[in-house]
Amino acid sequence: MTEPKPARPLDVLIVGAGFAGLYMLHRARQGGLAARVVESAPSVGGTWYHNRYPGARVDIQSMEYSFSFSPALQQAWHWSERYAAQPELLRYANHVADRFGLRDGIQLNTRVSGAAFDEDIERWIVRADTGETWSVRFLVMATGPLSAPNTPAFDGLDSFAGPVYHTANWPHEPVDFTGKRVGIVGTGSSAVQAIPLIAQQARELTVFQRTAAYAVPAHNGPLDPAFEARIKADYAGFRARNLRMSGGFGSELPPNPVSALAVGPTEREAAFEERWRIGGFGFLGTFHDILLDERANALAAEFVRGKIRSTVRDPETARLLSPKQTIGCKRLCVDTGYYETYNRPNVRLVDVGEHPIDAITPTGLETHGRAYAFDALVLATGFDAMTGTLMRLDLRGRGGLPIQQKWRAGPLNYLGLAIAGFPNLFNVAGPGSTSAFTNVIVSIEHHVNWIADCIAYLDAHGRSTIEATEPAESAWVAHVNAVAQRTVFLTCNSWYLGANIPGKPRMFMPLLGFPPYADKCADVANKGYEGFALA
Ligand SMILES: Cc1cc2nc3c(=O)[nH]c(=O)nc-3n(C[C@H](O)[C@H](O)[C@H](O)COP(=O)(O)OP(=O)(O)OC[C@H]3O[C@@H](n4cnc5c(N)ncnc54)[C@H](O)[C@@H]3O)c2cc1C
């Protein structure tokens, strides 16, 4: 066994080189801190490095899903499409790394395996799978809300004779399905993007669906130059208006303040049609109460089911594709030709909701006493969201407390940024924050700015540690759940609740409403970090 290399002192170690890690490194350096990013992948880009399945693209418009911290960057960068595809997003991440001279602070191909807080020296001792260790004052987990892929423990998965692809771990060389029979498991956002393109290439595509998805059209296309020019003429104003939106985006199409229940059927239908024509997440804002009132929600859901029935020619397939749960309760999908794909003669849908997959076999899959044969298997089975990356680490706080024990009943946290018992550790875009309900780049910039300001405050006030208190943490978790209770989000099984992972404790993880959240975080800081213990 090789001797562990000696711990190297740093102010800040940042785990992950996605958008969060890149911006955190930039801000830390601006603050004069010795900082380093450690990333397991061979590249920066995070989500947009790993998820390169056919059709992978952002579903918040690119003019919004981009950094705002640098006016020069947002003026210089040109997006080719309304919703950028994965290769362009990856180019953007690389551009950011180069433009801000970040590369020399990023160590790739290095997976952090664990970290423990040493109470005597008040530093985190961080270990990587390379044998390296670092001794750091601050540990920033920029590990991503959706970056721990979930592979269900299907019986016989290893026995499948053909290739198995996970959408979140897609090969870097082109995958050619021409002439192949393909099976795909899952119908969440990634599957909804991939299915139309795989169907165009494969000889036969069989989709195994547990829960039908609601998808609204993206109407993607080249970025309108007039729109780009208008936004760039006042990008700061556009960003500021978006910061006042619940999701940190969508100011061009704000929610209609009217209730879906306050208008008659003709007016309601026309309103839904108009938002459907525009496309994207704005559909959920056709009326202000779609995510708040189950009766309003049912009207929006039925409108989408009507679209499915009028699009999909086979009535039985249309019935199976029609979701039963409240709309928006699981992440809404934004699609390009998803439902139309089921009219292709080479595509069939198999419902595994009532009768789950029994086993993967060498030649395909068995469910409900039937065998389905295919040459390649695609798993679009999502992520162990929000907590997966931390729970897979040997992460220990005060007294050696493992994160797995701390979070055994759910991810306790304060402001989504800090964990009691884990001093000087910050979580970016994690559970308890608004990240999953926002344009995540907005949440990332907000968190990174808060963390950088917090470290500067500690230094300016001669403090060495900051730690969330348990009462503040309990109150925060109760608040996040109380907000969810006023919505439709608790009416279905979703990854927001941890329900997609067997055995994961059920706790509603994301917080709805970016503006009040940002106000609360600012208020906490202005009050000298209320709810935290500083030493
Ligand atoms: C397919 C897909 C589509 C998405 N679309 C949208 C969208 O339209 N709009 C939106 O707002 N958000 C979207 N998201 C969410 C997306 O994750 C965020 O927008 C954003 O990219 C997160 O950036 P991040 O830096 O926080 O995390 P990530 O980009 O996930 O980066 C985290 C990095 O940490 C690394 N890492 C994790 N653990 C370790 C470890 N132990 N050691 C070393 N490195 C580690 C990972 O390799 C990864 O590179 C999407 C996510 C997916 C998966």
The ligand as a MOL file (V3000), in Angstrom:
LIG
                    3D

  0  0  0     0  0            999 V3000
M  V30 BEGIN CTAB
M  V30 COUNTS 53 58 0 0 0
M  V30 BEGIN ATOM
M  V30 1 C -30.1850 15.9280 -17.7140 0
M  V30 2 C -30.2980 17.1300 -16.8490 0
M  V30 3 C -30.9290 18.2580 -17.3000 0
M  V30 4 C -31.0020 19.3890 -16.5010 0
M  V30 5 N -31.6570 20.4770 -16.9610 0
M  V30 6 C -31.7430 21.5800 -16.2000 0
M  V30 7 C -32.4330 22.7370 -16.6280 0
M  V30 8 O -33.0050 22.7620 -17.7200 0
M  V30 9 N -32.4760 23.8190 -15.8380 0
M  V30 10 C -31.8820 23.8270 -14.6180 0
M  V30 11 O -31.9350 24.8330 -13.9240 0
M  V30 12 N -31.2110 22.7410 -14.1690 0
M  V30 13 C -31.1500 21.6290 -14.9190 0
M  V30 14 N -30.5080 20.5190 -14.4310 0
M  V30 15 C -29.9110 20.5620 -13.0940 0
M  V30 16 C -28.3830 20.7510 -13.2040 0
M  V30 17 O -27.8100 19.7430 -12.4600 0
M  V30 18 C -28.0030 22.1240 -12.7090 0
M  V30 19 O -28.6050 23.0910 -13.5420 0
M  V30 20 C -26.5140 22.4530 -12.6730 0
M  V30 21 O -25.8460 21.9930 -13.8020 0
M  V30 22 C -25.8810 21.9260 -11.4120 0
M  V30 23 O -24.5580 22.3600 -11.3550 0
M  V30 24 P -23.6600 21.9290 -10.1180 0
M  V30 25 O -22.3200 22.4660 -10.3500 0
M  V30 26 O -24.3630 22.2780 -8.8540 0
M  V30 27 O -23.6640 20.3360 -10.1540 0
M  V30 28 P -23.1750 19.3460 -11.2910 0
M  V30 29 O -23.2070 19.9780 -12.6070 0
M  V30 30 O -23.9310 18.0940 -11.0890 0
M  V30 31 O -21.6470 19.1180 -10.9300 0
M  V30 32 C -21.2650 18.3930 -9.7980 0
M  V30 33 C -19.9140 17.8040 -10.0640 0
M  V30 34 O -19.4300 17.2220 -8.8630 0
M  V30 35 C -18.6880 16.0820 -9.1840 0
M  V30 36 N -18.6450 15.2470 -7.9900 0
M  V30 37 C -19.6710 14.7150 -7.2910 0
M  V30 38 N -19.2110 14.0040 -6.2440 0
M  V30 39 C -17.8570 14.1080 -6.2790 0
M  V30 40 C -16.8250 13.5940 -5.4570 0
M  V30 41 N -17.0830 12.8270 -4.3890 0
M  V30 42 N -15.5440 13.8960 -5.7730 0
M  V30 43 C -15.2560 14.6740 -6.8500 0
M  V30 44 N -16.2060 15.1720 -7.6690 0
M  V30 45 C -17.4870 14.8960 -7.3790 0
M  V30 46 C -19.4690 15.4550 -10.3200 0
M  V30 47 O -18.6530 14.6180 -11.1120 0
M  V30 48 C -19.9270 16.6850 -11.0930 0
M  V30 49 O -19.0420 16.9900 -12.1310 0
M  V30 50 C -30.4450 19.3700 -15.2130 0
M  V30 51 C -29.8370 18.2140 -14.7390 0
M  V30 52 C -29.7700 17.1040 -15.5290 0
M  V30 53 C -29.1240 15.8660 -14.9800 0
M  V30 END ATOM
M  V30 BEGIN BOND
M  V30 1 1 1 2
M  V30 2 1 2 3
M  V30 3 2 2 52
M  V30 4 2 3 4
M  V30 5 1 4 5
M  V30 6 1 4 50
M  V30 7 2 5 6
M  V30 8 1 6 7
M  V30 9 1 6 13
M  V30 10 2 7 8
M  V30 11 1 7 9
M  V30 12 1 9 10
M  V30 13 2 10 11
M  V30 14 1 10 12
M  V30 15 2 12 13
M  V30 16 1 13 14
M  V30 17 1 14 15
M  V30 18 1 14 50
M  V30 19 1 15 16
M  V30 20 1 16 17
M  V30 21 1 16 18
M  V30 22 1 18 19
M  V30 23 1 18 20
M  V30 24 1 20 21
M  V30 25 1 20 22
M  V30 26 1 22 23
M  V30 27 1 23 24
M  V30 28 2 24 25
M  V30 29 1 24 26
M  V30 30 1 24 27
M  V30 31 1 27 28
M  V30 32 2 28 29
M  V30 33 1 28 30
M  V30 34 1 28 31
M  V30 35 1 31 32
M  V30 36 1 32 33
M  V30 37 1 33 34
M  V30 38 1 33 48
M  V30 39 1 34 35
M  V30 40 1 35 36
M  V30 41 1 35 46
M  V30 42 1 36 37
M  V30 43 1 36 45
M  V30 44 2 37 38
M  V30 45 1 38 39
M  V30 46 1 39 40
M  V30 47 2 39 45
M  V30 48 1 40 41
M  V30 49 2 40 42
M  V30 50 1 42 43
M  V30 51 2 43 44
M  V30 52 1 44 45
M  V30 53 1 46 47
M  V30 54 1 46 48
M  V30 55 1 48 49
M  V30 56 2 50 51
M  V30 57 1 51 52
M  V30 58 1 52 53
M  V30 END BOND
M  V30 END CTAB
M  END
